């Protein structure tokens, strides 16, 4: 009789000890804990995936594994494992938050497109400036040559007049010089007209740029006001599932899942480092190449449940 009681008591005592030492296993199925009593990893699976996110279950499974790898790479310990029979589910639930994110990304794309257009305008303005400077240099050179030849022509006319007039054959040469000067004057006038047109076009381009820049600043101000950084309501760990409500792209989703997995381990937010995974606002983290920060590891080290497990990090 006592042996029978002991037979039933031992598993219960072991499960109790296991939950105290490795609290994440409380989320694992009883069958998993029976068959693999030494497996202290938190098992998870993919649950509901709303098709409006345009993400397949296999893609979400891959991103969830990448999110789990963030914790493994940062600590050298395997904390999570995908299990189609797990109790902990990761769900993508579509609501107004993702709608707002889609709208925000659309507005951001418009702003970025306008910025690219402004960069083209700036290049055009610089091009106009260069052309205007070159045009002015040509006009100055042409003007100097014209004045030089006009002065020489006037000197010759003055000498001829002092001598009582030019002979017929010399008068013909003077007429040719006068005609050449008139032609040069006409070319110079045309160059000035074209130069002024170039200046007018440049001024119009600058005015257009200034107006676009004013509109851009208003758009950015409105964007920052309407879409200020918010706390981590993108996802939520409710004690038995991880529900994701919004994300910008797959890199963003990967980090949101990793953040909520941290909550599944029993970790709270850190308020010190905006680059940390467990910081409540997702804004300054490196989405593409994220690594756990010292603040994230500190959360594990100072958590009494993990302090013994993570003793190598305490040195």
C-alpha atoms as one frame of an Amber mdcrd trajectory, in Angstrom:
protein
   0.000   0.000   0.000   2.768   2.395   0.926   4.684   1.403  -2.212   1.608
   2.247  -4.306   1.271   5.618  -2.684   4.944   6.254  -3.240   4.551   5.249
  -6.889   1.934   7.981  -7.372   3.634  10.507  -5.123   7.013  10.428  -6.826
   5.785  11.745 -10.202   3.797  14.451  -8.468   6.817  15.467  -6.403   9.017
  15.402  -9.488   6.557  17.540 -11.470   6.365  19.979  -8.597  10.142  20.177
  -8.413  10.342  20.502 -12.181   7.884  23.411 -12.284   9.766  25.203  -9.505
  13.124  24.737 -11.196  11.928  25.107 -14.786   8.657  27.059 -14.720   8.313
  27.142 -18.505   7.439  23.417 -18.553   4.091  24.204 -16.932   2.945  25.153
 -20.426   3.964  21.806 -21.916   1.464  18.947 -22.333   1.392  16.399 -19.523
   2.122  13.664 -22.050   5.326  15.433 -23.083   6.389  15.825 -19.470   5.708
  12.134 -18.847   7.519  10.829 -21.911  10.386  13.335 -21.733  10.726  14.243
 -18.045  14.188  15.756 -18.530  13.168  18.012 -21.405  12.940  21.469 -19.852
  12.412  23.345 -23.093   9.186  25.236 -23.682   7.258  23.545 -26.489   5.274
  25.698 -28.905   3.288  25.316 -32.104   1.622  27.484 -34.719  -2.065  28.090
 -34.090  -4.384  30.495 -35.908  -2.956  32.389 -38.893  -5.328  34.956 -40.388
  -4.884  34.910 -44.197  -5.080  38.727 -44.331  -1.514  38.795 -43.050  -0.439
  37.073 -46.284   1.864  34.757 -44.360   1.796  30.964 -44.580   1.964  28.656
 -41.562   5.335  27.334 -42.702   6.692  30.891 -42.972   5.421  31.684 -39.479
   6.930  28.453 -38.141  10.285  29.409 -39.659  10.133  32.908 -38.147   9.169
  31.478 -34.746  12.191  29.175 -34.874  14.403  32.148 -35.735  12.912  33.990
 -32.751  13.724  31.026 -30.495  17.264  30.966 -31.908  17.788  34.532 -30.660
  17.523  33.256 -27.086  19.671  30.203 -27.766  22.431  32.182 -29.487  22.423
  34.788 -26.715  22.664  32.321 -23.821  24.102  29.134 -25.293  21.031  27.268
 -24.052  18.035  25.818 -25.891  14.889  27.306 -24.375  12.241  26.483 -26.960
  11.324  23.734 -29.397   8.622  23.469 -32.036   6.133  20.717 -31.271   2.870
  20.188 -33.236   1.332  18.752 -30.043   2.359  21.657 -27.812  -0.107  23.621
 -25.682   1.550  26.998 -26.212   0.345  28.379 -29.550   1.527  31.332 -31.597
  -1.387  33.009 -33.381  -1.679  35.818 -35.911  -4.907  37.686 -35.162  -5.978
  40.423 -37.564  -7.732  43.512 -36.193  -7.608  47.316 -36.396  -4.006  47.361
 -35.220  -2.732  45.695 -38.372  -5.049  47.915 -40.417  -3.461  50.953 -38.816
   0.007  49.510 -39.416  -0.846  48.987 -43.086  -2.048  52.588 -43.327   1.066
  53.823 -41.556   3.354  51.907 -43.904   1.430  53.317 -46.864   1.897  56.872
 -45.546   5.559  56.170 -44.879   6.007  54.888 -48.426   4.462  58.094 -49.789
   6.841  60.168 -47.668   9.826  58.138 -48.830   8.760  58.432 -52.480   8.420
  62.189 -52.076  11.858  62.332 -50.471  13.304  60.499 -53.468  11.596  62.984
 -55.764  13.075  65.816 -53.726  16.511  64.301 -54.111  15.968  64.376 -57.878
  14.862  68.008 -57.589  17.998  68.875 -55.641  20.108  67.277 -58.353  18.225
  69.279 -60.989  18.769  72.482 -58.997  22.493  71.769 -58.781  22.517  71.050
 -62.514  20.769  74.358 -63.223  23.264  76.155 -61.005  26.169  74.614 -62.900
  24.627  75.472 -66.271  23.926  79.048 -65.147  27.522  79.504 -64.002  28.826
  78.139 -67.309  26.378  80.318 -69.249  27.467  83.404 -67.320  31.110  82.617
 -68.020  30.398  82.340 -71.767  28.475  85.624 -71.698  31.288  87.377 -69.823
  33.854  86.085 -72.302  31.688  87.049 -75.272  31.003  90.465 -73.748  34.715
  91.093 -73.162  35.548  90.133 -76.755  32.733  92.305 -78.095  33.876  95.326
 -76.079  37.440  94.796 -77.197  36.491  94.668 -80.887  34.004  97.534 -80.542
  36.671  99.714 -78.934  39.099  98.934 -81.739  36.430  99.689 -84.357  35.584
 103.036 -82.721  39.263 103.964 -82.612  39.555 103.274 -86.339  36.447 105.346
 -87.090  37.839 108.230 -85.044  41.107 108.133 -86.985  39.289 107.982 -90.318
  37.136 110.964 -89.388  40.235 112.954 -88.419  41.700 112.194 -91.839  38.602
 113.461 -93.645  36.914 110.140 -94.354  37.752 106.691 -95.647  38.610 105.683
 -99.134  35.904 103.571-100.871  37.847 100.292-100.555  38.572 100.936 -96.853
  34.986 101.968 -96.222  33.891  98.530 -97.407  36.163  96.900 -94.808  34.711
  99.133 -92.104  31.189  98.150 -93.125  32.141  94.473 -92.836  33.574  95.071
 -89.348  30.446  96.945 -88.360  28.258  94.094 -89.606  30.401  91.554 -87.691
  29.975  93.645 -84.533  26.221  93.809 -85.062  26.137  90.029 -85.479  28.181
  89.571 -82.316  25.828  91.926 -80.469  22.825  89.913 -81.676  24.464  86.635
 -80.548  25.269  88.206 -77.190  21.665  89.375 -76.773  20.436  85.867 -77.610
  22.838  84.367 -75.079  21.505  86.739 -72.408  17.919  85.794 -73.274  18.731
  82.091 -72.979  20.633  82.737 -69.752  17.648  84.572 -68.253  15.367  81.718
 -69.274  17.715  79.285 -67.538  17.668  81.446 -64.401  13.871  81.594 -64.535
  13.629  77.806 -64.848  16.047  77.393 -61.965  14.052  79.793 -59.786  10.878
  77.902 -60.639  12.572  74.630 -59.697  13.757  76.099 -56.387  10.277  77.453
 -55.661   8.756  74.056 -56.437  11.297  72.354 -54.184  10.647  74.767 -51.308
   6.905  74.180 -51.569   7.386  70.409 -51.727   9.755  70.581 -48.769   7.165
  72.557 -46.789   4.522  69.942 -47.606   6.963  67.185 -46.719   7.673  68.688
 -43.311   3.941  68.893 -42.649   3.509  65.261 -43.729   6.341  64.135 -41.463
   4.936  66.122 -38.547   1.512  64.577 -39.106   3.047  61.111 -39.449   5.021
  61.436 -36.213   1.934  62.705 -34.416  -0.401  59.996 -35.692   2.033  57.093
 -35.512   4.185  57.739 -32.475   6.093  54.792 -31.026   3.873  52.765 -28.719
   4.320  50.033 -26.166   4.388  46.392 -27.199   0.728  45.894 -28.051   1.887
  44.263 -31.272   1.829  40.992 -29.398   0.575  39.559 -26.123   1.423  36.505
 -24.052  -1.729  35.715 -22.088  -0.429  32.791 -20.078  -1.213  30.035 -22.547
  -0.761  31.523 -26.035   1.133  34.218 -27.888  -1.170  36.398 -29.961   0.398
  38.691 -32.565  -1.798  41.541 -33.751   0.476  43.647 -35.923   3.893  43.762
 -37.542   5.593  45.716 -40.296   7.585  42.972 -41.984   8.984  39.527 -41.284
  12.028  40.881 -39.439   9.698  42.881 -37.212   7.482  39.836 -36.624  10.497
  37.701 -35.695  11.469  40.156 -32.971   7.913  40.507 -31.671   7.696  36.707
 -31.298  11.078  36.644 -29.538   9.869  39.369 -27.165   6.713  37.436 -26.279
   8.705  34.222 -25.860  10.679  36.142 -23.238   7.420  36.818 -21.405   6.591
  33.106 -21.684   9.819  32.478 -19.779   8.469  34.705 -17.017  10.515  37.800
 -17.854   9.175  41.317 -17.412  10.142  44.424 -19.393  13.422  46.237 -18.968
  13.198  50.029 -18.868  16.903  50.860 -19.194  18.008  50.008 -22.720  15.829
  50.898 -25.744  17.926  48.474 -27.837  17.019  45.495 -25.632  14.638  42.778
 -26.760  12.574  43.116 -23.595  12.265  46.899 -23.831   8.538  47.728 -24.051
   8.845  49.812 -27.235  10.010  48.316 -30.520  11.795  51.209 -32.184  15.574
  51.221 -31.804  16.310  47.492 -31.976  18.335  46.072 -34.855  15.600  44.120
 -36.622  17.775  42.394 -39.199  20.735  41.374 -37.020  19.456  41.415 -33.463
  21.384  39.926 -30.537  20.399  39.786 -26.885  21.721  42.757 -24.935  23.287
  42.738 -21.496  19.965  44.059 -20.173  18.126  41.022 -21.561  20.669  38.678
 -19.999  20.455  40.617 -16.747  16.733  39.905 -16.609  17.525  36.207 -16.732
  20.365  36.437 -14.208  18.324  38.399 -11.661  15.273  36.154 -12.045  15.535
  33.718  -9.117  14.046  30.964 -11.268  16.875  31.201 -13.793  19.753  32.378
 -11.620  21.015  28.865 -10.937  20.536  27.696 -14.503  22.414  30.666 -15.909
  25.297  30.652 -13.453  27.876  30.847 -16.296  26.553  34.321 -17.104  27.007
  35.512 -13.508  30.775  35.662 -13.680
